[in-house]
Amino acid sequence: MRNPKEKKKEKIIFVAENLRIGGIQRMLLDECYQFLEWGYSTEIISLGKKLQEDDITTLDGESELITKIRITFLPKRRFLQLIYLRKVILNNPEESTRFIAHSTTGSALLRIASFLALKKITITLLIHQLMTLSDEKQKRKRMYQATSANKIQFSSLQFLLDWQIELDNHRILRTILNSRFSFNRMGIFLPRLNNFNSEPQSICKSVIPHLIYLSRISSWKGFETFSKISKEFLNEQMHTVIVTTQNANREIMNPDMFEPESVHICFNKSIVNLKKISQLIHLYPTNYGSNVRFPQSIGMNVLEMISCGIPNLISPDQLNSWPEFEGSCLIKQVDWMNMSEVKSSIEDALALTDHEKYSEILRLRKVISIESHCLNLLESNEKFPMNDCFYRE
């Protein structure tokens, strides 16, 4: 594999569904930061509009890297999006431009725009979702849209396995897509958590442990479970921190329901902002439902916590994507229905020494770094067979 720094001047253009606060968008920015560090220029094209109360770019403050990313928010109409994408394709030389889509829709629009521009382009599609979370119509739509990409990379092995099983019922699609599949594990841009100019905040005067929820407010991400558990342990010796988006679902999470002295709610904040909080323990009680074959309990939030030496209690996960986490003191799988197990797991996390946490950070730094992920993106370099997207099942 070539050294990413030994290259011609190249540009990487990302197409994303939106830039709301979430794991996909977090990884997209971290990809940009890594490529910028290697000397590439980067551009993000968002198919969704900018939301003032739900914008991932606000989490990193006034960092130097984020100001180097060109970001364009497109209008809603697909026709206008295609016009813009066609113009981008025409204005960027094929030999020095790479296109990476973070949604199947983005990949399909790029391919159509390339036809309109009469230019061949290389598209890498990144998949970040379990197929079983979609209804049958959505599944078929995503499969057909995926044929627009040269390479299809899955940020979790669970996602790849799930897609392969779904494709067993679609012989022609399976023939077309399977050879393009590969596993490209997610990661984080580690310097972001240390070097960015985000002033840590002290939101609690008490020097006591805190249980933390760091995610969007939704049932499948386990907010109700987190709320129930935190109430069980909430006292003068343990508080709770909820970090979510400004436009959080108030039907599930109403700030007025919580005692502000012991439940600290932070909107649109990064874990970097919260480093002054005493002894955090991250709870991520995901619940995908009984129909999901391969539950995914390791998200970008968990990787961020590991990089900061914060213990994570997560839902059962076979660790298909992360075998290195087996036996880690910073990752513990928990049966959330068993309150005695939850309690003992919290106690074990509290008993960890700084030396144990730091040793684990050092062991896992390379594992969770986004460098390998970005190197794999650079290897997606094949030309697109122009007739592959014109087929019928």
MARFIMAR-601289 format. One line per field, with one value per residue (C-alpha): residue number from 1; x, y, z; residue in three letters; chain. Coordinates in pm, 1 decimal. Each point is the difference from the previous one (the first is absolute). Example, Ala and Ser with C-alpha at 12.3 -4.5 7.8 and 13.67 -1.06 7.14 Angstrom:
<rs>
resi = (1 / 2)
east = (1230.0 / 137.0)
north = (-450.0 / 344.0)
up = (780.0 / -66.0)
resn = (ALA / SER)
chain = (A / A)
</rs>
This chain:
<rs>
resi = (1 / 2 / 3 / 4 / 5 / 6 / 7 / 8 / 9 / 10 / 11 / 12 / 13 / 14 / 15 / 16 / 17 / 18 / 19 / 20 / 21 / 22 / 23 / 24 / 25 / 26 / 27 / 28 / 29 / 30 / 31 / 32 / 33 / 34 / 35 / 36 / 37 / 38 / 39 / 40 / 41 / 42 / 43 / 44 / 45 / 46 / 47 / 48 / 49 / 50 / 51 / 52 / 53 / 54 / 55 / 56 / 57 / 58 / 59 / 60 / 61 / 62 / 63 / 64 / 65 / 66 / 67 / 68 / 69 / 70 / 71 / 72 / 73 / 74 / 75 / 76 / 77 / 78 / 79 / 80 / 81 / 82 / 83 / 84 / 85 / 86 / 87 / 88 / 89 / 90 / 91 / 92 / 93 / 94 / 95 / 96 / 97 / 98 / 99 / 100 / 101 / 102 / 103 / 104 / 105 / 106 / 107 / 108 / 109 / 110 / 111 / 112 / 113 / 114 / 115 / 116 / 117 / 118 / 119 / 120 / 121 / 122 / 123 / 124 / 125 / 126 / 127 / 128 / 129 / 130 / 131 / 132 / 133 / 134 / 135 / 136 / 137 / 138 / 139 / 140 / 141 / 142 / 143 / 144 / 145 / 146 / 147 / 148 / 149 / 150 / 151 / 152 / 153 / 154 / 155 / 156 / 157 / 158 / 159 / 160 / 161 / 162 / 163 / 164 / 165 / 166 / 167 / 168 / 169 / 170 / 171 / 172 / 173 / 174 / 175 / 176 / 177 / 178 / 179 / 180 / 181 / 182 / 183 / 184 / 185 / 186 / 187 / 188 / 189 / 190 / 191 / 192 / 193 / 194 / 195 / 196 / 197 / 198 / 199 / 200 / 201 / 202 / 203 / 204 / 205 / 206 / 207 / 208 / 209 / 210 / 211 / 212 / 213 / 214 / 215 / 216 / 217 / 218 / 219 / 220 / 221 / 222 / 223 / 224 / 225 / 226 / 227 / 228 / 229 / 230 / 231 / 232 / 233 / 234 / 235 / 236 / 237 / 238 / 239 / 240 / 241 / 242 / 243 / 244 / 245 / 246 / 247 / 248 / 249 / 250 / 251 / 252 / 253 / 254 / 255 / 256 / 257 / 258 / 259 / 260 / 261 / 262 / 263 / 264 / 265 / 266 / 267 / 268 / 269 / 270 / 271 / 272 / 273 / 274 / 275 / 276 / 277 / 278 / 279 / 280 / 281 / 282 / 283 / 284 / 285 / 286 / 287 / 288 / 289 / 290 / 291 / 292 / 293 / 294 / 295 / 296 / 297 / 298 / 299 / 300 / 301 / 302 / 303 / 304 / 305 / 306 / 307 / 308 / 309 / 310 / 311 / 312 / 313 / 314 / 315 / 316 / 317 / 318 / 319 / 320 / 321 / 322 / 323 / 324 / 325 / 326 / 327 / 328 / 329 / 330 / 331 / 332 / 333 / 334 / 335 / 336 / 337 / 338 / 339 / 340 / 341 / 342 / 343 / 344 / 345 / 346 / 347 / 348 / 349 / 350 / 351 / 352 / 353 / 354 / 355 / 356 / 357 / 358 / 359 / 360 / 361 / 362 / 363 / 364 / 365 / 366 / 367 / 368 / 369 / 370 / 371 / 372 / 373 / 374 / 375 / 376 / 377 / 378 / 379 / 380 / 381 / 382 / 383 / 384 / 385 / 386 / 387 / 388 / 389 / 390 / 391 / 392 / 393)
east = (0.0 / 137.2 / 84.8 / -297.7 / 237.1 / 189.6 / -254.1 / -100.9 / -227.0 / -335.3 / -348.9 / -253.8 / -365.5 / -249.8 / -375.8 / -208.5 / -370.2 / 32.0 / 233.7 / -213.6 / 163.6 / 51.5 / 250.9 / 5.3 / 60.8 / 261.4 / 193.7 / -34.6 / 165.5 / 270.8 / 69.9 / 40.3 / 234.1 / 219.7 / 20.2 / 75.9 / 284.5 / 137.3 / -15.1 / -317.7 / -263.4 / -352.8 / -352.5 / -333.4 / -324.0 / -307.5 / -330.8 / -182.5 / -25.2 / 199.4 / -179.0 / 107.1 / -90.5 / 132.9 / 331.5 / 297.4 / 248.6 / -81.8 / 136.0 / 362.1 / 6.0 / 215.9 / 255.3 / 248.9 / -77.9 / -373.7 / 54.2 / 197.3 / -294.6 / -218.9 / -361.0 / -298.2 / -364.0 / -213.1 / -366.5 / -258.4 / -102.6 / 181.5 / 20.2 / 196.6 / 221.4 / 84.1 / 84.7 / 241.8 / 160.0 / 43.8 / 177.7 / 227.9 / 89.4 / 76.4 / 212.3 / 219.6 / 249.4 / -72.2 / 359.3 / 31.7 / -351.8 / -161.5 / -369.0 / -120.0 / -371.2 / -130.4 / -347.1 / -137.1 / -200.8 / 315.9 / 174.8 / -290.5 / -17.4 / 374.9 / -28.9 / -291.3 / 187.8 / 304.5 / -215.9 / -133.1 / 357.7 / 111.8 / 288.8 / 105.5 / 57.8 / 94.0 / -246.8 / 56.9 / -319.2 / 14.0 / -280.0 / -73.4 / -337.0 / -150.3 / -226.4 / -249.9 / -83.5 / -162.9 / -334.9 / -13.3 / -43.5 / 297.8 / 212.8 / -58.1 / 56.5 / 334.8 / 112.6 / -72.9 / 162.8 / 309.9 / 65.8 / 112.9 / 322.4 / 331.0 / 80.7 / -231.2 / 162.4 / -170.0 / 111.5 / -111.3 / 22.8 / -356.0 / -122.9 / 181.3 / -135.5 / -351.7 / 12.5 / 134.7 / -287.8 / -256.7 / 157.3 / -56.1 / -355.2 / 121.0 / 215.4 / 90.5 / 66.1 / 214.1 / 205.7 / 59.4 / 65.2 / 183.1 / 329.4 / -2.4 / -47.2 / 273.1 / 27.0 / 161.4 / -21.6 / -89.9 / 237.9 / 57.7 / 247.2 / 184.5 / 157.0 / -351.9 / -42.9 / 321.6 / 92.1 / -319.7 / -71.5 / -306.8 / 1.3 / -89.1 / -298.4 / -59.1 / -374.0 / 0.6 / 163.3 / -6.9 / 308.5 / -194.0 / -58.1 / -242.6 / -192.1 / -3.3 / -231.6 / 157.0 / -231.4 / -319.5 / -318.9 / -178.0 / -143.5 / 232.9 / 303.0 / -133.6 / -74.3 / -294.1 / 223.0 / 273.0 / -250.5 / -136.9 / 346.7 / 124.9 / -298.3 / 93.1 / 352.6 / -61.5 / 102.1 / 243.2 / 286.8 / -89.9 / -145.7 / -108.3 / 105.6 / -218.9 / 169.7 / -227.0 / -127.3 / -179.3 / -304.1 / -26.1 / -332.6 / -176.1 / -257.3 / 277.3 / 232.9 / -162.5 / 266.5 / -263.7 / -33.9 / 352.6 / 150.7 / 257.3 / 225.3 / 67.7 / -95.2 / 210.8 / -135.8 / 235.7 / -113.1 / 223.4 / 320.8 / 294.5 / 163.9 / 294.6 / -215.8 / -70.2 / 347.3 / -18.4 / -286.4 / 113.9 / 21.0 / -236.6 / -156.3 / -165.4 / -324.0 / -115.7 / -301.4 / -93.5 / -303.9 / -52.5 / -292.9 / -39.4 / 7.7 / 358.4 / 246.5 / 324.4 / -34.7 / 255.7 / 94.4 / 333.5 / -56.2 / 213.6 / -104.8 / 149.7 / 324.8 / 23.4 / -46.0 / 270.4 / 244.1 / -60.9 / 33.3 / -370.5 / -152.3 / -294.7 / -291.9 / -167.3 / -271.8 / 105.5 / 216.3 / 185.8 / 291.9 / 21.6 / 146.0 / 214.0 / 162.4 / 269.9 / -262.1 / -45.1 / 99.7 / 61.7 / -56.4 / -152.2 / -274.0 / -251.2 / -308.1 / -299.9 / -344.4 / -198.7 / -292.4 / 225.3 / 39.1 / 246.4 / 224.6 / -30.0 / 93.0 / 303.8 / 113.8 / -18.9 / 193.2 / 268.0 / 30.1 / 37.2 / 273.1 / 224.3 / 324.2 / 139.4 / 288.9 / -239.5 / -192.3 / 312.0 / 152.3 / -315.6 / -1.5 / 355.5 / -90.8 / -306.8 / 112.0 / 106.2 / -307.6 / -249.3 / 196.1 / -163.4 / 331.6 / -52.1 / -356.5 / 116.8 / 282.7 / -259.4 / -207.1 / 300.7 / 26.8 / -352.3 / 124.5 / -162.2 / -187.0 / -375.6 / -147.2 / -247.3 / -264.2 / -36.4 / -275.0 / -225.3 / -142.0 / -324.8 / -50.1)
north = (0.0 / 338.0 / 274.9 / 241.8 / 295.1 / -104.4 / 108.3 / 257.4 / 278.5 / -174.0 / 97.3 / -215.1 / 92.2 / -146.1 / -12.4 / -35.4 / -21.5 / 282.8 / 149.2 / -55.2 / -109.6 / -375.0 / -281.4 / -2.4 / 372.2 / -22.6 / -257.2 / 210.7 / 299.3 / -220.9 / -140.9 / 355.7 / 89.8 / -302.3 / 72.9 / 365.7 / -106.6 / -208.8 / 299.5 / -71.9 / 265.7 / -97.8 / 105.7 / -107.4 / 25.2 / -38.2 / -104.0 / 134.5 / 358.1 / 151.9 / -21.2 / 259.7 / -218.0 / -324.0 / 62.6 / -233.5 / 269.8 / 207.0 / -270.9 / 57.5 / 370.6 / 228.4 / -266.3 / 72.3 / -324.8 / 53.0 / 339.8 / -175.8 / -218.4 / 143.5 / -75.1 / 49.2 / -53.3 / -80.2 / 92.0 / -272.1 / -52.6 / -295.2 / 175.3 / 288.2 / -243.8 / -181.4 / 328.1 / 87.8 / -347.1 / 1.2 / 332.9 / -134.6 / -303.7 / 215.7 / 243.8 / -259.7 / -210.1 / -372.3 / -105.0 / 211.6 / -17.5 / -268.5 / -18.9 / -158.8 / -30.3 / -51.2 / -101.9 / -213.2 / 299.1 / 208.6 / -273.5 / -32.5 / 376.9 / 13.0 / -275.7 / 167.5 / 331.0 / -171.8 / -129.8 / 352.2 / 128.7 / -282.5 / -74.5 / -317.6 / 41.0 / -234.9 / -17.5 / -164.1 / -53.8 / -31.7 / -189.9 / 71.5 / -164.1 / -341.7 / -99.3 / -160.4 / 344.2 / 87.4 / -108.7 / -209.0 / 299.9 / 180.4 / -314.2 / -43.7 / 369.7 / -5.0 / -312.4 / 148.1 / 330.3 / -183.8 / -133.2 / 353.1 / -36.5 / -153.7 / -109.9 / -50.9 / 10.3 / -80.6 / 177.1 / -298.3 / -370.8 / -35.6 / 230.0 / -205.1 / -332.0 / 143.4 / 122.4 / -332.4 / -191.7 / 241.0 / -42.3 / -377.1 / 75.8 / 210.0 / -212.6 / 262.5 / 270.1 / -241.8 / -80.6 / 368.4 / 123.0 / -276.4 / 48.9 / 368.5 / -59.4 / 41.2 / 69.0 / 332.1 / 49.4 / 344.4 / 204.7 / 342.2 / 279.2 / -12.4 / 350.5 / 145.0 / -111.9 / 161.8 / 296.5 / 180.4 / 338.3 / -108.8 / 131.7 / -277.3 / 91.0 / -71.7 / -60.7 / -156.3 / 129.0 / -341.4 / -217.7 / -325.2 / -265.8 / 74.4 / -236.4 / 145.1 / -39.6 / 123.9 / -48.0 / 111.6 / -49.4 / -307.1 / -323.7 / -229.2 / 186.3 / -84.3 / 337.6 / -132.3 / -278.4 / 249.4 / 224.5 / -289.0 / -118.6 / 347.6 / 53.9 / -319.7 / 125.6 / 373.9 / 133.1 / 237.1 / -226.7 / -41.6 / 236.7 / -32.6 / 182.1 / -4.2 / 125.0 / 25.5 / 235.8 / 328.7 / -127.8 / -320.9 / -181.1 / 166.7 / -280.6 / -236.3 / 243.2 / 297.4 / 203.0 / 114.7 / -360.1 / -1.4 / 159.0 / 248.0 / -32.9 / -367.1 / -52.4 / 221.2 / 40.7 / 126.9 / 80.2 / -12.3 / -77.3 / -224.9 / -225.2 / 241.1 / 265.5 / -225.4 / -114.1 / 188.9 / -216.6 / -238.0 / -375.1 / -69.0 / -339.6 / -28.3 / -199.8 / -95.5 / -232.9 / -44.3 / -211.5 / -76.0 / -236.8 / -373.0 / 9.0 / 123.9 / -280.0 / 177.6 / 263.4 / 280.9 / 142.2 / 162.4 / 347.7 / 307.5 / 113.5 / -315.4 / 47.6 / 359.5 / -115.3 / -264.3 / 258.0 / 208.1 / -297.8 / 4.2 / -344.5 / -109.8 / -222.2 / -118.7 / -238.2 / -353.6 / 6.0 / -290.8 / 239.0 / -124.7 / 332.7 / 52.8 / -324.6 / 212.2 / 121.6 / -349.2 / 16.1 / 374.7 / 176.1 / 291.6 / -212.0 / -206.7 / -166.4 / 19.5 / -155.5 / 316.5 / -196.1 / -137.5 / 292.8 / -183.8 / -59.0 / 366.6 / 102.2 / -226.8 / 118.0 / 363.3 / -85.5 / -177.5 / 305.6 / 227.5 / -223.0 / 38.0 / 180.3 / 277.3 / -231.6 / -271.0 / 250.6 / 156.8 / -338.7 / -92.7 / 330.9 / -71.1 / -355.1 / 105.7 / 331.5 / -151.2 / -223.4 / 286.8 / 249.7 / 93.9 / -25.7 / -359.0 / 81.2 / 293.6 / -202.2 / -256.1 / 277.8 / 100.5 / -355.2 / 17.2 / 95.4 / -212.1 / 142.6 / -42.8 / -248.3 / 232.8 / -260.6 / -151.3 / 233.3 / -71.9 / -339.3 / -158.6 / -269.6)
up = (0.0 / -98.1 / 243.1 / -6.4 / 26.0 / -315.3 / -258.9 / -252.7 / 116.2 / 34.7 / 107.0 / 179.6 / -37.2 / 246.5 / -53.6 / 316.9 / 69.7 / 253.4 / 260.4 / 306.3 / 324.1 / -15.8 / -37.3 / -381.7 / -15.6 / 276.6 / -200.7 / -316.0 / 168.1 / 147.1 / -347.2 / -128.4 / 286.7 / -70.3 / -372.1 / 68.8 / 228.5 / -287.7 / -234.9 / -197.6 / -58.0 / 105.8 / -80.2 / 150.2 / -196.5 / 219.3 / -157.6 / 306.2 / 115.8 / 283.9 / 336.2 / 253.7 / 299.9 / -145.7 / -177.1 / 50.7 / -105.0 / 310.1 / 231.4 / -94.2 / 80.2 / -209.3 / -87.0 / -274.4 / -182.0 / -29.7 / -162.0 / -276.5 / -103.0 / -274.2 / 96.6 / -232.6 / 93.2 / -304.8 / -57.9 / 55.4 / -364.1 / -158.6 / -337.3 / 150.7 / 190.1 / -324.4 / -173.0 / 280.4 / 11.3 / -379.2 / 26.1 / 274.4 / -211.1 / -305.4 / 200.0 / 170.4 / -198.0 / 8.6 / 70.3 / 317.3 / 148.1 / 212.7 / 82.0 / 325.1 / 81.4 / 352.7 / -122.8 / -282.9 / -122.9 / -21.3 / -199.2 / -244.6 / -55.0 / -64.8 / -260.7 / -179.1 / 3.6 / -151.2 / -285.6 / -57.5 / -1.5 / -232.3 / 235.2 / 177.0 / 372.6 / 281.5 / 288.2 / 336.2 / 199.3 / 378.1 / 173.1 / 367.6 / 57.1 / 62.3 / -288.6 / 239.4 / 141.0 / -336.8 / -141.0 / -318.6 / -230.3 / 154.6 / -18.1 / -371.9 / -65.8 / 182.7 / -181.3 / -342.1 / 91.7 / 122.3 / -351.7 / -89.5 / 201.9 / -106.2 / 353.0 / 297.0 / 340.7 / 329.0 / 317.5 / 209.1 / -77.0 / 130.1 / -277.2 / -264.5 / 127.3 / 15.9 / -360.4 / -124.7 / 158.6 / -148.4 / -344.5 / 13.5 / -117.5 / -296.3 / -229.9 / -263.0 / 257.2 / 198.7 / -310.6 / -70.5 / 354.1 / 187.4 / -182.0 / 95.9 / 373.3 / 259.1 / 371.6 / 90.2 / 373.7 / 130.9 / 210.5 / 149.5 / -67.9 / 330.0 / -12.5 / 4.1 / 358.7 / 114.8 / -216.5 / -95.4 / 153.7 / 193.4 / 353.9 / 247.4 / 214.6 / 365.6 / 21.3 / 345.5 / 317.2 / 167.0 / -42.2 / -28.8 / -269.1 / -286.2 / -224.6 / -352.7 / -298.5 / -324.8 / -296.0 / -169.0 / 201.3 / -134.9 / 130.5 / -193.1 / 137.0 / 344.0 / 155.2 / 203.8 / 134.0 / 84.3 / 176.4 / 204.1 / 104.2 / 84.0 / 231.4 / 182.6 / 69.0 / 26.3 / 341.4 / 166.5 / -104.9 / -368.4 / -259.6 / -362.5 / -317.7 / -312.4 / -317.3 / -302.4 / -270.9 / 55.1 / -191.3 / 205.1 / 7.7 / 292.4 / 17.7 / 107.4 / 174.3 / 171.0 / 188.3 / 250.4 / 121.1 / 143.9 / 307.8 / -136.8 / 305.5 / -68.4 / -367.6 / -224.5 / -353.1 / -270.3 / -353.0 / -307.2 / 189.2 / -74.5 / 256.9 / -30.5 / 167.2 / 297.6 / 105.4 / 328.4 / 123.0 / 270.1 / -72.7 / -289.1 / -76.4 / -341.5 / -28.6 / -350.9 / 41.0 / -368.4 / -84.1 / -371.2 / 54.1 / -45.5 / -382.8 / -21.2 / -75.2 / 84.6 / 274.6 / -17.0 / 339.5 / -87.4 / -142.2 / -48.0 / 347.8 / 152.1 / -192.1 / 123.2 / 357.7 / -35.4 / -134.0 / 314.6 / 235.6 / 91.4 / 76.8 / -215.5 / 96.5 / -320.6 / -115.3 / -101.5 / -313.5 / -156.5 / -61.5 / -360.5 / -106.1 / 310.1 / 121.1 / 167.1 / 250.4 / 142.7 / 366.7 / -3.8 / 330.5 / -193.5 / -164.2 / 196.8 / -150.4 / 231.2 / 33.0 / 70.2 / 144.0 / 273.4 / 239.9 / 225.1 / -303.2 / -96.9 / 353.5 / 18.0 / -343.8 / 111.2 / 316.2 / -205.9 / -224.4 / 302.2 / 141.0 / -308.1 / 70.6 / -217.8 / -89.2 / -123.6 / -212.4 / -146.4 / -82.8 / -188.6 / -188.6 / -116.9 / -104.2 / -200.0 / -151.1 / -329.7 / -5.2 / 23.3 / -212.4 / -332.3 / -188.1 / -120.4 / -101.9 / -213.0 / -156.0 / -109.6 / -156.0 / -210.3 / -132.7 / -152.1 / -341.2 / -271.5 / -296.8 / -16.4 / -250.1 / -171.5 / -81.6 / 347.8 / 117.1 / -300.8 / 84.1 / 100.6 / 256.8)
resn = (MET / ARG / ASN / PRO / LYS / GLU / LYS / LYS / LYS / GLU / LYS / ILE / ILE / PHE / VAL / ALA / GLU / ASN / LEU / ARG / ILE / GLY / GLY / ILE / GLN / ARG / MET / LEU / LEU / ASP / GLU / CYS / TYR / GLN / PHE / LEU / GLU / TRP / GLY / TYR / SER / THR / GLU / ILE / ILE / SER / LEU / GLY / LYS / LYS / LEU / GLN / GLU / ASP / ASP / ILE / THR / THR / LEU / ASP / GLY / GLU / SER / GLU / LEU / ILE / THR / LYS / ILE / ARG / ILE / THR / PHE / LEU / PRO / LYS / ARG / ARG / PHE / LEU / GLN / LEU / ILE / TYR / LEU / ARG / LYS / VAL / ILE / LEU / ASN / ASN / PRO / GLU / GLU / SER / THR / ARG / PHE / ILE / ALA / HIS / SER / THR / THR / GLY / SER / ALA / LEU / LEU / ARG / ILE / ALA / SER / PHE / LEU / ALA / LEU / LYS / LYS / ILE / THR / ILE / THR / LEU / LEU / ILE / HIS / GLN / LEU / MET / THR / LEU / SER / ASP / GLU / LYS / GLN / LYS / ARG / LYS / ARG / MET / TYR / GLN / ALA / THR / SER / ALA / ASN / LYS / ILE / GLN / PHE / SER / SER / LEU / GLN / PHE / LEU / LEU / ASP / TRP / GLN / ILE / GLU / LEU / ASP / ASN / HIS / ARG / ILE / LEU / ARG / THR / ILE / LEU / ASN / SER / ARG / PHE / SER / PHE / ASN / ARG / MET / GLY / ILE / PHE / LEU / PRO / ARG / LEU / ASN / ASN / PHE / ASN / SER / GLU / PRO / GLN / SER / ILE / CYS / LYS / SER / VAL / ILE / PRO / HIS / LEU / ILE / TYR / LEU / SER / ARG / ILE / SER / SER / TRP / LYS / GLY / PHE / GLU / THR / PHE / SER / LYS / ILE / SER / LYS / GLU / PHE / LEU / ASN / GLU / GLN / MET / HIS / THR / VAL / ILE / VAL / THR / THR / GLN / ASN / ALA / ASN / ARG / GLU / ILE / MET / ASN / PRO / ASP / MET / PHE / GLU / PRO / GLU / SER / VAL / HIS / ILE / CYS / PHE / ASN / LYS / SER / ILE / VAL / ASN / LEU / LYS / LYS / ILE / SER / GLN / LEU / ILE / HIS / LEU / TYR / PRO / THR / ASN / TYR / GLY / SER / ASN / VAL / ARG / PHE / PRO / GLN / SER / ILE / GLY / MET / ASN / VAL / LEU / GLU / MET / ILE / SER / CYS / GLY / ILE / PRO / ASN / LEU / ILE / SER / PRO / ASP / GLN / LEU / ASN / SER / TRP / PRO / GLU / PHE / GLU / GLY / SER / CYS / LEU / ILE / LYS / GLN / VAL / ASP / TRP / MET / ASN / MET / SER / GLU / VAL / LYS / SER / SER / ILE / GLU / ASP / ALA / LEU / ALA / LEU / THR / ASP / HIS / GLU / LYS / TYR / SER / GLU / ILE / LEU / ARG / LEU / ARG / LYS / VAL / ILE / SER / ILE / GLU / SER / HIS / CYS / LEU / ASN / LEU / LEU / GLU / SER / ASN / GLU / LYS / PHE / PRO / MET / ASN / ASP / CYS / PHE / TYR / ARG / GLU)
chain = (A / A / A / A / A / A / A / A / A / A / A / A / A / A / A / A / A / A / A / A / A / A / A / A / A / A / A / A / A / A / A / A / A / A / A / A / A / A / A / A / A / A / A / A / A / A / A / A / A / A / A / A / A / A / A / A / A / A / A / A / A / A / A / A / A / A / A / A / A / A / A / A / A / A / A / A / A / A / A / A / A / A / A / A / A / A / A / A / A / A / A / A / A / A / A / A / A / A / A / A / A / A / A / A / A / A / A / A / A / A / A / A / A / A / A / A / A / A / A / A / A / A / A / A / A / A / A / A / A / A / A / A / A / A / A / A / A / A / A / A / A / A / A / A / A / A / A / A / A / A / A / A / A / A / A / A / A / A / A / A / A / A / A / A / A / A / A / A / A / A / A / A / A / A / A / A / A / A / A / A / A / A / A / A / A / A / A / A / A / A / A / A / A / A / A / A / A / A / A / A / A / A / A / A / A / A / A / A / A / A / A / A / A / A / A / A / A / A / A / A / A / A / A / A / A / A / A / A / A / A / A / A / A / A / A / A / A / A / A / A / A / A / A / A / A / A / A / A / A / A / A / A / A / A / A / A / A / A / A / A / A / A / A / A / A / A / A / A / A / A / A / A / A / A / A / A / A / A / A / A / A / A / A / A / A / A / A / A / A / A / A / A / A / A / A / A / A / A / A / A / A / A / A / A / A / A / A / A / A / A / A / A / A / A / A / A / A / A / A / A / A / A / A / A / A / A / A / A / A / A / A / A / A / A / A / A / A / A / A / A / A / A / A / A / A / A / A / A / A / A / A / A / A / A / A / A / A / A / A / A / A / A / A / A / A / A / A / A / A / A / A / A / A / A / A / A / A / A / A / A / A / A / A / A / A / A / A / A / A / A / A / A / A)
</rs>
